[in-house]
Amino acid sequence: MGLKNKLILAIASASPFTITAAPSDTDKVHAGWNIFHDPYTSTSPVDGFTFEWQYFMVHDKAGQFTGSIGFVLADPKGRLGKPSDEGAIVQSDIPPLPFSVMPSGASVAVAGKWADGSWLSNYERLQNSPSIAADGKGFQARNDKHGFFAELNELDKVTPAGGMFELKGKTKDAAWDLKITPEWTERATDSAGVPFGPITGFDMGLLPGEKWTVHMQWPRTHVEGTITNLKTGKTVEISGHGYRENSWGRWNFAIDGWAFSVVSDQEHKVQWAWQSYHKSKTMDWVDVSFEDHGQLINRRLFAHTNELRWKLSDWKFNAAARQCVPHKVEVNAEDKDYKIKASYDLSNDQIPMLSSATPLTKIFVIMIHTPYIRGTIENAKTGELITSFEGQGGGEFSTMRSIRGAIDDQGCASWGERFNREYP
């Protein structure tokens, strides 16, 4: 029996509840961690795949560091962790499994590129009695054995219109102390159905009840502070921009995956973000915001309405990731008013994020991207160039790792076609 079938059987047998379909409305946005509120407080057959992250990009304007930091809560009831994990944050009357499927509890991930071209990629479980805010975004967790820790402190109440985060932490290769505030707050929102607002997909993964909400609440942020490269001992001052995303749900992403990228151009006042989820038919979209002759335009374009297409190309086998990865990306969106194109090269701008925390994480890889993205926005009727945009951006591509050996370029190109959606 394959790993996927074992996981499905384990979840089904561990729960006395009948698997039912999820409701079809967008999840409500809460001031605290969303998975501590309805419907996630109710027991579900896919409880164990409940998780949430607060994700931050950091792009220093002087190029000292560009990358991302993520604070993750997974399986807060400890449904898919073994008892010795001590990862349960919420008490549950259902006993955990005898083996650890998910990295239950708190984790932190940090990855990116330093000015000298070297890379950082750390994922750490922080299992010593994590402290998570009930009604806020606070997150404090540590690993006493190795001296690792991560703090997400809400210094000012976070809303689309304002607030401030303090990010502190230490992993094997880095330590950081940063403050994050929103910029361009007129483009940020908690409202569903509008650009950069929350959107929930109900066709994620393979199990009934899986769903995933993405909320790009602060599409552009201001970042100030320091990051230390613990390999060299050098501390660098950070001043620049970034991106914040809060996403959550119940989803076995390790047998699914995603692709996404985001960039903002201060000079041309353009914010652009693309998201695609491999198995979903509804969670493929571009959000874009820009000025057209002095008027602020916000648009969301979907692939399922035939407004969005993309191509990932120049696939090559990455030995560390043990999988084929794309080196070039082109995204095209068009509605009745605008044509929006963006492209970027990943040849020197990606690194795998790997984890051996559990058997499930061992079979999965997230490629961390730090591309320089360029694009144009045209009037769809006249062909007039409304604006161009470019800038240091970020993104990811994730998928299951290969169980085969090395794959040649032709084999990678064939394998990668499944992730494309192109116009004729």
N, C-alpha and C positions, 0 to 999 in steps of 0.2 A: 504493500500500500504506500503511495507517495506521501510526501510531507503535507501537501495541501489537503489531501483527503483525511489524514490523521488529525489535522487541526480542526477541520469541520466536524469530524466525529467527536473529538474531545469537547468542543464547545456544546454540541447538541446533547451529549450525554451528561454534561455537567449541569445542565439547566432543566428544571421541570416545566419550563414555560414553553408554550407553542410559539414558533417563529411566525411573526406577522409582518405585514408591510408597514413601512414608515409613513407618516403623514406627508402631505405634498406641499406644505408651506415652508417658507424660509425660516430658519431658526431665529429666535429672538436674540438680540445682542444684550448681554448683561454687563454690569459695571465690574463684576469680578470674573473669575475663571468660569467660562460658560458650562463646562462639564460638571460643575457643582450645582447646577440648576436643572429644572425640568427641561426636556424629558430624560436627562441623563441620570437623575436621581432614582428613576424607576429601573427595576431589574429587567434585563434584556438578555436574550441568548447570545448577543454579540457584545455584552458588557466588557469582556476582556480586551476588545479592540477599541475601547474608548480612549481617546487621547486628544491633547490640545497643545499648540505651541504659540509662543510669542517670538516672532522672528524679526531680526533687525539687520539691515545692511549698513555697512560703514564704508564710505568712499572719501578718504582724505584728499583734499584738493591739491596737496603737494605730492601725492602718490606714495606716502609713507606706508600705507596699508589700504587694501581694498578687500572686503570679504563680508562675512556674515556671522552673527551670533544668535543661537536659538535656545530658548528655555522650554523644556518639554515636560509635560505631565502625561504619563501613560498608565492605563489600567489602574485608576486610583483605588479600586476596590480589591486589587490584588487577585483578580480572578484567574489570570494566566501566569502568575508567578509562583515559584515554590516558596514554602514557608520561610526559609532562611534568607529570602531576598529582603525582608522587612520593608517592602515597597508599598504596602497598602496605606493609603492616606485616609480613605473613608472606610469605616468598619462595615464588614459584610458578614452575614450569617452563612454564606456559602463557602465551603473550604476551598483553598487554592489547590491547583494541580500539584502532583508530586514532582513535576519538572517545570522549568521556566520557559514559557513560550514567548512572552513579551517582556521587555525591560521595565517591569512595573515600577511606578513611583516617579522620581524626579531625575532628569538628565540635562546635560548641557552639551551643545555642539558649537564649535568655533572653527572657522576655516577661512583661508584667504591667501593673498599674495603680499609679500613684503617688497619694499622698494628695490632691493637687490635681486629680485626675481625668484627668491626662494619661497617655499610654500609652507603653510600651516594647515593641519587637518586633525582635529581631536574631537572625539565623542566620549563623554564620561558619564557613568551612572553615579548619582550622588545619593546614597541610600541611607545616610545616618539621620533618621527622624526629620525629614523635610518639613518646613513650615510654609504653608500656602495660605494666602489670604482668602477668607470666606466671601468678602464683599468687595475686594479690590484685586489688583493685579500682582500683589506682592508675592515673591518667590524667594525663599532662602533655603539652600540645600548644600550638603557638603559630603565629602568622602574623607573621613578622619585618617584612614590608613595611608592615603597618599598625600594628604594636605590639600586636596582639591576642594573648590567651593564655587558657588554661583549665587548671586543676589540680583533680583529685579525689584527695585524699590520705586514705588509710585510717589514721587516727591510732591507733585501737584496732580489733582484728580484728572484722569485721562478721559477726554471727550474728543469728538472730531474737531472741536474748535480750540483745543488747548490741552495743557497738562505737561508733565515732565517725568521721564523715567531716568533712574540712575541704574546703570549696568556695572556690576563688579563681578570679578571671577578670576579663577586660576585653574588651568589644566596642565597637562604635561609640558606643553610647549609655549604657553602664553599666559599672560595676566593682563587684565584690563580694568579701567575705571573711566566710564563714559557717562555723559548726560545727553539725553535725546529729547528734542522738542519738535512739534510739528511745524512745517512750513506750508504755504499755499492752503490754508485751512478752508478756504471757500470751495475747495474741490474735495474735501474729506466729508464723510457722512456715515451715519448708522442706518440710513434708510435702505430697505431692500428694493431691488429692481432698478437701481440707478447706478451709473458708473462709480466704481470704487466702494460701493456699498456691499453688504453681505449677500452671498448667493449660495444656495444649498443644492447639492446634487444627490439624487436618490437612486442613481443607477451606478453606484460605485461598487467595485469588487465583485464578489460572487455570492455572498450570503444575504438572505433576506434581512432587512433591518439595518444594513450598512448605509451610511450617508455621511456627507462631508460638507462643511460650510467654510467658505473662504471670505475673509473680510480684510480688504486692503485699506484699513481705517486711516492710516497716515501714509499716503502714497509718496510724499516727499517729507523728509525730516532734516533737521539740523543736528550735527553730531560734534561734540567737543569732549576732549579728555586725553587719556594716554593709553597706549598698548605697549606691553613689554614682550620682546622676543626672548623667551627663556633659554633658547639654544645659544644665543649670542650675549644675553644680558643687556641688550640695548633697549632703552625705553624711548618711544617716539611720541611726540605731540600730535594729536589728531584734531583737525578742524575741517569739516566738510559737510557733505550731505549723505542721505541714506534713504531708507524705506522701512516701513514697519507693517507687518501682516500678523493678524490674529486668526488662526484657523483651528477648527475642532470638529469632532464627530466620532462615529463608530465605523471604523474602516480598516480592514486588513490590507494596508497599503503595500506590504511586502510581496504580495502576488499581483500587484497592480502597478501604480507609479504615475509620474507626471512629468511635464516639461513646462518651464515658465521662465520669463525674463521681464525686466523692468528697467526703465531709464527715465531720467528727467533732465531737461535742458533749460537751465536758468535764463540764458540769453534769449532764447526763442519762446520761453514760457510754455513748453510742451511737457506733458506727463503721459507716458505710454507704458502699458503693462499687458502682457500676454500670458494666459494660463491654458493648459491643456492637460486632461486626465485620460490616460490611455484607454481604459475600458468604458468610460462614460461617453454618452452621446449628447449630453446636455451641458457639460462643464468644459466647454472649449470656447473661449471668448477673448476679445481685446477690449480693454478700457483705455480711452484716450481723452485728453483734455488739452485744449489749445485756444489761441485767439485767432479769429477770422475777422480782419478789418476792425479790430478793437472790441469785438464781441466774444465773450468766453463761451466756448463750445465744449460740451461733455457728451461723449458717445460710448455706448457699449454695443459691440458687434459680435454675433454668435456664428459659429460654424454651422449649427443645425438650421439656421435661417439662410444659409448660403451666402453669408456676408464675410466669411473668414476662411482663409486657406494658409497652409504653411508647408515648408519643405526643409527637412533636416538631411544634410548631404555630407559627402566626403567622410564616410564612416571608416573608422579604423579600430583595430583591437587594442584595448588598453590592458596591459598585463596586470597592473595593480588592481584595477576594477574587475578583472576577469570577465570583460564584456566589450562588445562593440559600442563605440560612442561617436556621435556626430562632431564634425569639426566646423561645419558651416550651417547657418540657420537663416532662413528668409521667411518673413511673415507678411501676408497681404490681406488687407481688409478693405471692403468697399460697401457703402450703402448708397442711397439715392443722391446723396449730397457730396460725399468725400471718398477719395481713394487714399489709403494709408499704407505705406510700405516701410518695412524695417528689416535690417539684416545685420549679421555680425559673424565674426570668425573666432573660433574657439581653439585654434591650433596651439596657442601658448597660454590659454586662459581657462584651464579646467583641472580639477584634482578630485580624486575619489574620496568620499567620506564613507568609511567602513566601520563596522562594529562587530565584535565577537561576543556581545553581551548575552545573546541567546541564539538557539538554532535558527530562529526566524530572521534575526538581523544578519546572520552570517550569509544568508543567501540573497541579500539585497544590497544595492549600492546606490548612493546619491552622488552624482557628479556635480560638484560645486563650480559654478561658472562666474568669471569676472570679465565679461566682454566689454569692449567699446562698441556701442550700438549707434548706427546711423539710420536715418529715415527721412521720408518726405510725406507731406500731406497736400493733396491736390483737390481742386474742385472737380467733382465727377462729371459735371455737365460740360464745362468749358476747358478742362485740362489746365487751368491756371494753377500755378504753384502758390498755395496758401502760405506754407512755411516748410522749412526743413528742420531737422533736429538731430543732435548727436550728443554723446556724453558717456562717461563711465557708468556702466550699469552692472547688473548682477542677474543671476538666475540659477536654474538647476535642471538636471535631467536624471530621472531615477528609473530603475528597473531591476528585475531579478538578475542575478549573476549567472553566467554560463556554467554548465556542468561539463562542457567540452574543453578541449585544449585551445590553443591559439587558433584564431579564425582569420583567413586571408581577407584582403580588401574586397574581393568580389563577394565572398560569403557575408561580410559585414554589410555591404551595400544591399544585398538581397534581404537580410534580416532587418535592416533599418527601414525598409519601405513600409512596414506595418505602422510606423509612427507618423507617416505623412498624410496630409490631406490637401491635394492640389486641385487647382482649377484646370479644366480641360485645356 
